Amino acid sequence: MDAKHRVLKQVFGYDQFRQGQEAVIDAILQGRDALGVMPTGAGKSICYQVPGLVFSGITLVVSPLISLMRDQVQSLRQAGVAGAFLNTSLTRAQYFKALENAMLGQYKIIYVAPERLLTDRFLEFACTAPIDLLAVDEAHCVSQWGQDFRPSYLDIPAFVQKLPHRPVVAAFTATATPRVKADIQVLLQLQQPAVVTTGFDRKNLYYEVQHPKDKKAALLDCMGKYKGQSGIIYCATRKNVEEVCAFLQASGLPATRYHAGLEPEERQQNQQAFLFDEAPIMVATNAFGMGIDKSNVRYVIHYNMPKDMESYYQEAGRAGRDGAPADCILLYSGQDVTTARFLIEKGRESEALDEQTARQMIARDMGRLRQMADYCQTGDCLRQTILHYFGEQAPDHCGNCSNCGGVFQQVDLTAQARRAVLCVQQMGQRFGYGVVSEVLRGAETGRVEEWGLARYQGYGALAGMTDRQVGDLLRLLVRRDFLVVKEGKYPILQLGPLATQLIGGQQQVLIRQRVEPGAQSQKHRQKAAPNPALFQRLRTLRAQLARRQGVPAFVVFSDATLQDMSGKAPATWGQMLEVSGVGQKKMEQYGAVFLDAIAQWRRETEE
């Protein structure tokens, strides 16, 4: 067994790497820079932790996420690895003590906030330490085109240049469009990096969009399906968080809250209550969750639509990190778009940007908002819509989203699509979705009359369709490259690269249309554990051990590990080590007590 597989098995308890992990690890071990674009839950941390433990020197992990640092260091220590973090959650005395220990070589993997890199004391340590690998987590933060731009990330190349020898630099992100991916390579000065993109598809996640008349009633209906399970409910504003949390508590549900308006002590207490499953329902703004390494989140519900697809993908992706089935449900209303517009405009006003840059940023953010709203209103496969946004092709039907449930028939929309594209062409490619839709439907609106739009040949060409149907068609044509959107203060539709072929009859537009709805969400799709009774007994034991040690339950074993354990029901140490997620250190810590519990369960069931 080679070194990387030995570390994977003995330290982390896994027999094989997940998709993309080994390619990144091999590049790093060969001394090459690397860029890993991998979805949340794909195991990015393994990509730098394994080579970090194979290398003889130290691995530095740059991360903006305090919670992630704490959770991952805690998990590393449980696995027998000496790790530490350096960030603002430490007191001055704690920080200097940790730095002193680092200088003495007591840590193998050190997490550090980007703001610390160029400070005198940290540079003094870094310039004398044997740093073999610099891993940059959440690397999209380096790009102004990313949704979480963080100026301190631009200091990373300067930090690397100050080191006596250049370590391997590896960057990782879950949410990079092609433009952001290019930015990461340039701005972090990666040298001929091995670029591994595993894809953005999280097959274990079920996606659903609802358009409820009463959001609170819809939320309560959802919560009835997740009794006793851990989940996150995201709200757009602090006010929504307070209202929703109070509503759930009044309904007898164990909910807590998190937003930037709370005192730090309360935020920390509420976060701990969630991590330890004392309050398994977290109601929060997007201030919560970045880097929360809680593997047993079974659902994420968005009470309000996020401002962009990157945020939605990242937040929804906090469900099902253990690979088991999980649900991602979005409760949409038109008011969400108005709220998001307000937050975008106010957010940019508060930043120190010149007027031209601010306008460009707002226009970019409004374009993202439009695409997010398109997702909420499309009748197409939701998974396909997400993957298309990130530049990936996907089948028209995934079978695991609310738009793909039920019975379908194939519908030919070629004639309607050709009329729509011709209309855009006839109108000079100067108008957006709303105006084009009004013309195609033959609407008698004020602007149609004022601007004389009824003169176009395409006026009324799709008179039998509703506004939503025409909007869905136009968005479909954008996704399939028959039309493109030119972004700006007022985005406009223009002909895409395949428009001429559609007009000339060389292209068809076929869709799958649902004729009978299917059952939705976890109620019909969540798979049971291999042995439900044993799984519940092992969960109870895990909770007891976690409380005794003062750590979250998933740090002992993940739900996925307990499911595998309940299915295999190991009777010996060797068999226990075959369970996914059971490494040598955890076997030493917990193997005997879990084997005893399984043996007791087996005796009871045989009686």
C-alpha positions, -999 to 999 in steps of 0.1 A, spaced: 0 0 0 15 34 -10 17 63 14 -14 82 3 -36 51 6 -21 42 39 -29 77 53 -64 75 38 -71 42 54 -53 44 87 -61 80 96 -94 86 79 -108 51 76 -116 51 39 -107 24 14 -108 45 -17 -107 81 -29 -138 99 -42 -140 113 -77 -112 138 -84 -94 135 -50 -66 112 -62 -58 133 -93 -54 164 -71 -34 145 -45 -11 130 -71 -3 164 -86 5 179 -51 27 149 -42 46 154 -75 53 190 -65 27 206 -89 4 235 -81 -33 224 -83 -68 239 -86 -96 217 -74 -132 228 -83 -153 203 -63 -188 205 -49 -196 209 -12 -194 175 4 -170 161 -23 -141 159 2 -119 189 -7 -102 187 27 -89 152 20 -71 166 -10 -48 187 11 -48 167 44 -36 135 28 -6 150 11 0 172 42 4 140 62 26 124 36 50 154 33 76 157 60 69 194 66 40 216 76 8 223 56 -8 257 60 -44 260 51 -57 295 44 -94 298 52 -118 327 59 -141 303 79 -136 303 116 -162 275 121 -145 253 95 -111 257 111 -124 247 145 -144 217 132 -116 204 110 -90 208 137 -113 190 161 -118 162 136 -81 159 129 -74 156 166 -100 128 168 -82 111 140 -48 114 159 -34 143 139 -18 173 156 -35 204 142 -42 240 152 -59 272 139 -49 308 141 -78 333 139 -98 360 157 -116 335 179 -84 331 200 -75 355 227 -41 373 223 -25 349 248 -40 318 231 -28 330 197 8 336 208 8 303 226 -4 285 195 22 303 174 49 293 199 38 257 197 39 259 159 74 272 160 83 242 182 70 219 154 41 206 174 15 208 146 13 191 112 -16 210 97 -22 247 106 -53 267 96 -48 304 93 -71 334 84 -58 353 53 -56 385 73 -28 369 95 -5 360 67 15 393 65 16 401 102 51 403 117 48 374 142 32 350 117 58 359 90 86 353 115 72 318 121 65 310 84 100 321 72 116 296 96 91 267 93 94 238 68 62 246 48 57 221 21 21 229 11 0 260 11 -37 251 6 -61 279 -2 -96 270 7 -127 290 -6 -104 302 -34 -132 320 -52 -128 347 -25 -98 361 -45 -120 371 -74 -142 402 -76 -165 382 -98 -170 356 -70 -199 360 -46 -177 363 -15 -148 386 -26 -123 390 2 -95 416 -5 -71 399 20 -69 369 -4 -50 392 -28 -22 391 -2 -15 354 -6 10 358 -35 29 384 -16 31 360 14 44 332 -8 71 355 -22 84 363 13 90 326 21 126 313 17 114 285 -6 81 283 -25 58 255 -13 33 238 -35 2 260 -38 -32 242 -41 -65 261 -44 -99 247 -37 -135 260 -43 -170 246 -47 -185 275 -66 -165 288 -95 -179 299 -129 -154 297 -158 -145 334 -153 -139 329 -115 -118 298 -122 -96 317 -145 -93 345 -120 -81 321 -93 -53 308 -114 -40 343 -123 -45 361 -90 -30 334 -69 -2 330 -94 -5 293 -97 23 278 -117 11 255 -145 -15 240 -121 -32 207 -125 -69 217 -128 -94 191 -116 -131 199 -120 -152 170 -107 -185 186 -116 -211 203 -96 -236 175 -94 -245 163 -59 -266 132 -68 -277 126 -32 -295 160 -31 -331 164 -41 -341 199 -53 -376 214 -50 -391 248 -56 -425 257 -42 -446 288 -48 -468 287 -16 -495 313 -9 -487 309 28 -450 304 34 -453 296 71 -479 270 65 -457 255 38 -427 255 61 -447 238 89 -458 211 63 -421 206 54 -411 203 90 -436 175 96 -414 153 73 -382 159 92 -390 151 128 -359 145 149 -336 154 120 -311 182 116 -317 210 92 -311 246 83 -337 272 73 -322 302 55 -339 336 55 -330 368 36 -331 392 66 -327 393 104 -363 402 107 -374 370 89 -350 349 110 -366 363 142 -402 358 129 -396 323 116 -377 311 146 -404 324 170 -431 307 148 -413 273 149 -407 275 186 -444 284 192 -453 254 171 -433 232 196 -402 227 174 -366 228 187 -354 257 167 -326 283 174 -314 313 154 -283 329 140 -276 363 124 -251 391 127 -274 412 149 -270 388 179 -243 391 205 -213 370 197 -219 349 229 -254 340 218 -244 332 182 -217 309 196 -242 292 220 -268 287 193 -243 273 169 -231 248 195 -267 238 203 -272 231 166 -239 212 162 -246 190 192 -282 184 180 -296 200 212 -315 224 188 -315 205 155 -333 233 136 -312 263 127 -330 294 114 -303 318 100 -292 344 75 -264 336 51 -240 347 80 -244 311 92 -230 280 78 -198 289 59 -175 261 68 -198 243 92 -186 208 88 -218 191 101 -223 160 81 -258 150 92 -278 179 79 -307 162 62 -325 192 47 -319 229 39 -350 251 33 -347 285 18 -376 306 32 -365 333 8 -347 331 -25 -310 339 -24 -295 367 -45 -275 344 -68 -271 308 -78 -236 306 -62 -250 314 -28 -279 290 -33 -257 261 -44 -233 267 -15 -261 270 11 -282 241 -2 -250 221 -4 -247 221 34 -272 193 33 -261 157 29 -224 162 33 -222 126 44 -234 114 10 -268 102 23 -300 115 7 -310 151 17 -335 177 6 -330 212 -7 -363 231 -8 -368 267 -18 -401 286 -9 -403 313 -36 -424 344 -39 -422 375 -61 -414 396 -30 -381 377 -27 -369 394 -59 -378 429 -45 -360 421 -13 -329 408 -31 -327 439 -53 -328 461 -22 -300 441 -5 -278 443 -36 -282 481 -40 -277 488 -3 -248 464 -1 -229 480 -29 -236 515 -15 -218 506 17 -186 495 -1 -157 518 -9 -160 516 -47 -157 543 -73 -190 551 -91 -182 532 -123 -170 501 -105 -201 502 -82 -224 504 -113 -206 474 -129 -209 454 -97 -246 462 -93 -253 453 -130 -234 420 -125 -253 412 -93 -287 421 -110 -278 396 -138 -271 369 -112 -304 377 -95 -323 374 -128 -308 339 -133 -317 329 -97 -353 340 -103 -353 320 -136 -344 289 -116 -373 295 -93 -398 298 -122 -385 272 -147 -404 241 -156 -372 224 -167 -351 200 -146 -338 219 -116 -305 200 -115 -299 207 -152 -305 244 -146 -280 245 -118 -254 226 -137 -259 247 -169 -252 278 -148 -218 265 -138 -210 256 -174 -218 219 -174 -241 199 -197 -267 177 -181 -296 155 -192 -331 170 -194 -343 147 -167 -326 139 -134 -354 120 -117 -345 136 -84 -360 171 -84 -396 184 -81 -397 192 -118 -388 157 -128 -414 139 -107 -444 123 -123 -453 113 -159 -439 131 -189 -444 134 -226 -421 148 -253 -433 181 -267 -420 198 -299 -416 236 -294 -396 242 -325 -422 263 -342 -428 285 -311 -390 288 -305 -384 299 -341 -411 326 -338 -395 338 -306 -360 340 -320 -373 358 -352 -391 383 -330 -359 391 -311 -342 396 -344 -370 418 -359 -370 440 -328 -333 448 -333 -320 427 -303 -327 458 -281 -352 445 -255 -354 423 -225 -375 394 -214 -406 415 -204 -409 435 -236 -403 405 -259 -428 385 -240 -455 413 -243 -449 415 -281 -450 377 -286 -482 374 -266 -498 404 -285 -503 422 -251 -519 456 -251 -498 474 -225 -488 510 -221 -452 505 -234 -464 484 -264 -487 512 -274 -462 541 -265 -433 525 -284 -453 512 -313 -442 476 -308 -473 462 -324 -458 470 -358 -434 441 -355 -442 409 -375 -438 388 -343 -465 407 -325 -490 381 -313 -470 352 -327 -474 333 -294 -508 347 -285 -521 314 -270 -494 313 -244 -493 328 -209 -466 353 -197 -450 325 -176 -450 300 -205 -433 326 -229 -408 334 -201 -400 298 -197 -395 294 -234 -372 324 -236 -351 311 -207 -350 277 -224 -337 293 -256 -310 311 -235 -299 278 -219 -297 261 -252 -277 289 -269 -303 300 -293 -305 333 -275 -280 351 -252 -284 378 -225 -263 409 -227 -260 421 -191 -263 457 -180 -287 479 -161 -314 465 -183 -304 431 -196 -314 425 -233 -320 394 -254 -298 389 -285 -293 361 -310 -271 332 -298 -246 310 -316 -273 285 -327 -300 310 -337 -293 309 -374 -296 271 -374 -329 272 -357 -342 298 -381 -330 278 -410 -346 246 -398 -314 227 -389 -322 226 -352 -352 213 -331 -364 223 -297 -378 193 -278 -387 193 -242 -401 168 -217 -434 181 -202 -450 168 -171 -485 156 -175 -490 140 -141 -473 153 -110 -453 129 -88 -449 128 -51 -424 153 -37 -396 155 -13 -382 132 13 -416 115 20 -412 93 -11 -375 91 -17 -354 89 15 -338 56 17 -339 37 50 -307 27 67 -296 -9 60 -309 -18 94 -331 10 109 -333 -5 144 -295 -10 148 -289 24 132 -310 42 158 -293 23 186 -258 33 172 -270 70 169 -280 69 206 -247 55 216 -229 81 195 -248 109 211 -239 96 246 -202 94 237 -202 129 221 -218 145 251 -193 128 274 -164 142 253 -179 176 246 -178 172 208 -205 172 181 -220 138 173 -207 138 137 -171 142 150 -174 107 165 -189 91 134 -210 105 106 -245 92 98 -231 76 66 -206 56 88 -233 45 112 -255 34 83 -226 14 68 -219 0 103 -255 -10 108 -256 -28 75 -224 -47 80 -230 -53 117 -193 -61 123 -184 -86 150 -145 -83 151 -120 -55 150 -110 -65 115 -146 -63 103 -151 -29 120 -121 -15 102 -139 -24 69 -166 1 78 -163 33 58 -150 61 80 -134 40 107 -97 46 108 -71 32 132 -74 61 157 -112 60 158 -110 22 161 -89 26 192 -112 52 207 -146 38 199 -143 3 183 -148 -17 214 -179 1 227 -196 0 193 -187 -37 188 -203 -44 223 -234 -25 213 -237 -44 181 -232 -77 199 -258 -68 224 -283 -59 196 -275 -92 179 -282 -112 211 -315 -94 216 -327 -100 181 -318 -137 182 -337 -144 214 
